[in-house]
Amino acid sequence: MALVMALFTMATLMAAVVGALLVGASDIRATRNYRGASQVHFVAESGILDAMQTVNGPGVVNLQNEVVNNWTAMWGATARNFGPFSGFTYNVAVYSGANPANDGRFVATANGLEGVKNIVVANLTRSNIPSTAPGAIYLVNDSPTNATFNGNAFTVDGNDHSYLGGMGTAPPVPGISTRNATNTSETLSSLAAIQQDNVTGLGFSYGPPIVPSVMTSPAAPSSAQLNRIITDILARRGNPPVPADDNSHNINGNQTYGTPPNCQITHLTNTSGVTLNGNANGCGIMIVEGDLTIQGDFNFAGLLLVRGQTNVDTNITGNATIYGSLWTEDLNLIVGGSAIIDYSSDALALANLVGGGGALPAPVRVTSLVDCAEVPAGAAGCP
């Protein structure tokens, strides 16, 4: 009887221990699953933030053309690892919305340990407030540039100016911005000691030593992205385009390319180069195919995009004044008169109004965020 009672007691104790272990294991699995589900959700949200930064660096004119149609080139074809947590990855897809030019959605899929998975959908809309320019001058080329500065009668200022005179209130940007550190170093080395205080703006210091405002902006538009942005800007002129393309090589005499508030999108299309002689002024957006050489008096307020080299050759008596921002593949300043290139937020606002408004690259913003684990399948853009 003692042996039977002992065995029965031991069996009871073993059953209790096994039950406790099972309950404990279940609790551990539940806690681990809950923790994994929370972690993988945050990974998916981080994927949304990563995608936003990818898009908002260059900004968007047409969401369909520049983002949806080119997402593989912008994002890549594979999932990305989430650094802080080993074993977690995320991938983001982008889709058009009801208004493809302005609306869309990101769908972020995150995967983690033990098969945990979460999908987050972010509905997007394009803002109508332009992105800040990369600099007063932006050297868009990824390949090595060769900026040249001759003379001392030029200023490049990334502090905000009003095109009507005086200073603006927007935060400063670099005087000259480049795509990579190599081109930043080349630009800095091209400035003679007497020229270094001519390039001011974000990061400038009188020293000693003087620190010119030349910085790297790797998130700014690449050459490929700029080409797509230019295509979308030109589409705003309609078909046939208004105003028509100007294929002149030498532009002489007095030329006007828009006046405030009736600014315009100007397209100078001579790929062998365009030379501005005489007196020219304008406002809005000017797109130049090939090299642009300024030899006379030139006054412009807005965004100047040059798919080539910009030569400001004012060796005799010419004067060039640009308010807004100049984006070019390379730069050659040979100054005998004067050359002034000032960042101007109100000049860029003028440029943004042309072509029906919203012409400049602008960031997208999230209008709603949906955790697909909390809604039925197929709802709110979830798979």
N, C-alpha and C positions, 0 to 999 in steps of 0.2 A: 504493500500500500504506500509506503514511504517513497519507493522508487517511482510508482505511478504518479503520485502527487508531484514529485520533483520534475519528472518529464513534462507533465501537464503545465506546471508553472514555467518551466523553461520555454516551452512552445508558446505559451501566452506572451512571455516577455519578448521572444523573438518576433512574434507577430506584431507586437506593439512597436518594436524597434524598426522593423521593415516598414510598417505604416508611417512611422515618423520620418524615415528616410525618404519614402516616396513623396510624402507631403512636402518635405523640405526641398527635394529635387524639383518638384512641380513649382514651388514658390521661386526657386532660383531661376528656372526656365522662364517663368512668367515675368520676373523682374528683368532678366536679361533680354527677353523679347521686347518688353516695354522700353527698356533703355535703347535697344537697337532700333526700334521704330522711331523713337525721338531723335536719335542721332542721324538716321538716314533721312528723316524729314528736314533736319537742318542742313544736311549735305545737299538736298534738292534745292532748298532755298538759296544756298550758296551758289549753286549752278545758275540760278536766275540772276544773281548779282554779277557773276562772272560774265554772263551773256550781255547784261546791261552795259558793263564797262567796255566790252568788245564793240558794241554798237555806238555808244555815246562818245567814244574817243574821237572818231571822225565826224560824228553827227550824221543826220539823215535828211535828204530832200524828198526821196520817194522810197518808202519802206519796202515795197514789192521789188523794185528794180535793184536797190542797193543792198538789201539785207536778205530777203526771202530767196531771190534768185541766185545769190552768191554766198549762201550760208556755209557751204562746205569749205570754200576758200577762206572765209573769215574765221570759222570755228575749228575746222578740221573734221576728219572722218571718223575719229575714234573717241571713246570716252576718256575723261580726264581723271587722274587720281586726286583724291582729297587729302592734302598733306597732313593735317593734324591727326587723322585717324587712319591707321593702316588697314587696308582691306576694303575701303569705301571708294567708289567711283561715281561719276555723274556724267551725263550727256544731256545736251539741250538741242531740241528741234524748234524751228520757227515756222509759223503758218500765217497766211494772210487773213485779214478780217473783212468786215462788211465793206469798208472803204480801203482797198489794198494799198493805196498810196500813203495812208496815214495810220491805219489800224492793223493790228495783228496780235499774235500771242506766242509766248515762249512756253514750251512743254519740257520741263526738266525731269529726267528719270535718274534716281539714285539707287545704287545697289550696295549692300553691306554684307557683313559676316552672317553666316547661317541662313542665307537666302533672304534677308530682310530687304524690302524694296519700298520705295515711295515715289509718287509722281505728284509734282506741283505744277499748276498752270498759272501763268501770269498774263493777264490781258493788257495790251499795250496801246498807247496812242502817241502820235508824234506831237511834240510841243511846237508851238509857233514862236517860241523865244529862241533866237539863234544861239548856237554854241559860241563860247568865247573863241576868238581867233587864236591860233597857236602863237602868233607874234605879229608885230608890225610888218616884218618880213618873214615869210616862211619858206625855207628851201625844202621843197617837197621830195627831192630826189633821194632814193635809197643808195644809189651809186655815189661814188666820191664826187663832191662838188669842188669848185675852184673859184671861190669868191675873191673879187679883186676890188681894192679901194684905193683910188688915186686922188690926191688933193685932200683938202681939209674943209671944204665948204659944203659939207653934208651933215645931216642929222637923221638918225633913226631912233624913234622914241616909242617905247611900249607903254608909257603912261597915257591915260585916256585924255584925248583932246576933243574939243568940239570943232566941227568943220566950219562953224560960224565964228570961231575965235574963242580963246580961253580954254580952260581945262574942264574935263568931264568928271563924272563921279564913279565910273566903273573901275574895278580893280585893275592894276597894271598887268601887262603881259610882257614876255621877253621882247627886246628890241628886234633881235634876230633869233629865229627858232629853226632847228634842223631835225632830221629824222633819226640821227644816230650820233654817238659820241665822236666818231671819226670826223664827220663833217663839222661838228661843233668845234673840235680842235683846229681843223683847217681854217675855219672862219676866224677864230680868235688869232691864229698865227698870221693871218693876212692883214690884220689891223696894225698899222704902225703905232708907235708910242704916242704920237701927236694926235692920232685918230681915235684912240680908245675911249675917250670921254664923249665921242660923238654918238655912241650907241648906248642908249639909256633905256631904263624900264625895269622890269622885275629882276631883282638880283644885282642891280648896278650899285657900285660903290666907288666913291672918289678916292678911297684908300688913304694913304698910300699902301700898296700899289693900287692903281685904278683897276677896277674889275668891270669890263664891258658887259652889257646885258645880252649875252649869247648863251642860249640854253638848248637842251635836247628835249624834243616832244615826241617820243616814240608812238604815242596813241593818236597823234594827228593823222589826217588822211594820207595814205600811201599814193603813189602815182596811179595805180589801178583804181583805187577808190575815188581819187580826184577825177579821173576820166568818167566814171559813172555819175558823179555829182554834176560834172559839166554837161553831160548828156541830158540829165533831168532838168537842169536849169534852162538849157536851150529849148527844151520841149515846151517850156512855159510861154514861148513867143508865138506859139500856134503854128499852123500849117496853111498857107505859106507864112514864114516867120515875119513878125513885125517887131522892130524894124528889120529890113533885109540884111543879109550878110554883106560885109564890105571886104572885097578882095583886093583892095589897093595895096601896093607895096610902099609907095611914098605918099604920105598924106600931108599935103601942103596947105598953106593959107589958114583961114579960120575954120575950125571944125567944132561942132557942139554935139556931144553925145548925151543929151538929157540935161535938164535943169531941175533943181528941187522946186516943188515936190514931184514933178513929172520926170522921174528918173527912168532909165531903160536898161535892157539887156543888150549890150553891144557885142557883136561877134566880128572880129577882124581875122580874116581867114587865109591870108597869104602865107602859106607854110614856108616859103623861102625867107620870110621875115617881114616885119612891118616897121617902117621908120616914120615917126611923127615929127614933121617939121612945122614951122610956123607956130600958130597958137591953137591949142586944142584944150577943151575942157569938157567935163561930163560928170555924171553921177549915176549910181546904180551898180551894175555888174558889167565889167568889161572882160571878155575872154579873147585872148590873142593866141592864134596858132602860129608856132614858130617864134623866132627871137623878136623881141620888142626893143627898138632903139629910140630913145627920146632925145632929140637934138634941138628942139625949140622950147617954147613955154608950154607946160602941160599941167593942168590943174584937174584933179579928179577926187571925188568923194564916194567911197563905197568899197567894193571888193574887186581887185584886179587880179585875174588869173592868167598866167602866161605859161603855155606849154612849150617852153624853150628857155633861152637866157634873156634876162632883162638887162639892157645896156642903157644906163643913164649917162649919155655923152653930152655934157653941157660945157664943152671946152671954151666956147666963145662967150655968149651972153645969156644962154638959156637958163631957165628956171623950171624945176619940176617939183610940184607939191602934191602929195597923195595923202588924203585922210581916209582912214579905214584900215585896210590890210592888203599887202601884196604877196601873192603866192606864186613862186616861180621855181624852175628847176635849177637855176644858177643865177649869179648876180655879178655885174660888172659896173662899178661906179667910177666914172671918169669925170670929175667935176671941176669945172672952171667957173661956172655961174653958181647955182646952188641947187641942192637936192634935199627935199624935206619929205620924210615918210613918217607920218604920225599915226599910231593906233587911235581909232575914233569909234566909240560905240554908237554914237548917233549917226555917223556916216554909214556904218554897217546896218543900222536900222533902216536907213533909206534904201539900201540894197535889198533888204529883206522884203520891202513892199512891192518890188517890181514883179511883173508877171502874175498879178492877182494876189500877192502876199505869200509869205512863207517860202521865199526863194532860197534862203541860205540854209546850210546844214544845221539841224536842230536835234536835241536829244529826244529820245523816247522816254515816256514815264509809265509806270504801272498804275492801271486804274482799278484792278482787283486781283486778288491772289486766292487760289483755290487748292486745298489739299484733297487730292482725288480719293484718299482713304475715307473721306467724310461725306462723299456724295455718291449717288448711283453711277454705275458705269455709263459712259456716253453723255453725262451731264457736264455743263460748264466747260466744255472743251476737253474733258478727260477721256482717255481711251476706254 
